Amino acid sequence: MVKILQLLEEWGTSLSTKKIKTKGIAFKTLCNFLLIISIIIFLIWLLEISLFEPIYRSIQTENVEDINEDIVSNYEVYELDNYLRLSVENNCNIIIFKVEDKKAEILYNTSRTNNPIELNITINQFLNNLGNQSNVSYINSSKDSDVINVGEVRSFDSVNIYFYVSANVTPVSSAIEVSTMLLLIISIVSLITTFIVSLILSRKLSAPLQKLSEEAKELSNGNLDMKFTAIGYDEVETLSSTLNYSIEEIKKSDKLQKEVIQNVSHELRTPLTLIQSYAELIGDYSGNNPEKRKKHTKIIIEESKKLENLINDMLDLSKMQSKTIKYDFIQFNLSEVLEKLEDFYKTKYIEYEFVFKYPKKCIIKADKLRIEQVFINLINNAINYSQNENRKVIIELKKKKNEKVYTFSVKDFGIGIAEEDIGSIFTRHFRAFSAKRSVAGSGVGLSIVKEILDAHQLDIRVESKLNVGSSFYIDFFTVE
Ligand code: ADP
């Protein structure tokens, strides 16, 4: 009760200070509840106005018929008292009479008016309506009321006894007044109850959302250490946990961004330092020595090339991720690409053992240059991460049995990837701990691979074991 009063007081204050949020869920719930109850009350009033009279009439008619049946079947046991009671209880008149020498002889009469003329008129009218039938039912209509008349004639000890019951079927104005009053009270009580219940309910419904929005404000202020705690119903709880998940993701990407900056600046710094030092060397010592000068300029050119590659890779990736790059899908023979790569790798990396296995023909529809870029990135990684180990790389394109699918794979026997790192290697600038020590890389290559394959709706799978080696697989669908 105290709570209700408190709520009402709050409501009152917000009304007077015009602080009510008319677009808020609490206000809307309240309005909807009030609208529903108003519609129900309106319908009840409509029904009462249109149905009260017909229902009253049918109940009264049925009543009168029942009373008639009752008095006929109990004629031999009933006394005046019984008739009077029935008459008072049901607001009706009962007349029982017999006819002797064409004159009615009243046996029982419960009507309040004992006026013989009036009584005679009623009896004559009844006898006229009855005619030769054994029972009759008719309505006498007057200006302000209708009267139902029911009766019958029965023979007791070969004497004809006439039973007559009449009652008003138009509701008296007092009955209408009572029912209207009752309805008015019910309407007011239900309106007040609905108002209070919906006030409580709307608060309850909106409370978790309000909490959520307050917590969200904290997040928008940059507090990443906060946690969404709003509970109450499923949707809010799901939203809370989704937001908590997002915060975790933001934190992770925050961390990743820092790592990226560290990685990239490290990768940029190494060649830049080398370029700077060799340029100084040329300026100070080797400038006049053609042999040394050539050697040092070569290093400068190589390092600048690395820088260029790194910058190009990063530009490429950011274009791919922002979807500004256009793919040129054409039909071509994948085996021809592999043939070209076999030639290139076998001549350029003579210290490695390459095994190329592929069929003569495998026609696919894709962006040829980008797919070639994917193969180069994978093969380069295989080379880079097996520098100090077994320098064998197997590149294969193999048809799957009974399917139009060719699986491309690159297998190396190098340093491998730790199980916990496998899930992250396609993330931009991720570098496994084992890789950091061994190879200079930017951590962009596999992200580019993933972007290109995503654009082709192709998947890449990895199998790898630390110190054993890695295999990468891609399934291509031939269009032949
Ligand atoms: P980068 O090689 O320039 O570091 P990548 O995106 O190509 O960047 O690879 C991401 C990371 O995945 C590498 O740093 C390395 O840790 C791991 N990785 C990729 N390929 C191999 C492989 N063949 N063997 C071992 N580790 C690999």
Residues whose N, C-alpha, C, O or C-beta is under 5 A from the ligand:
A	BS01	ADP	N381 A382 Y385 G416 I417 I425 F430 R431 A432 A435 G441 S442 G443 V444 G445 L446 S447 S470
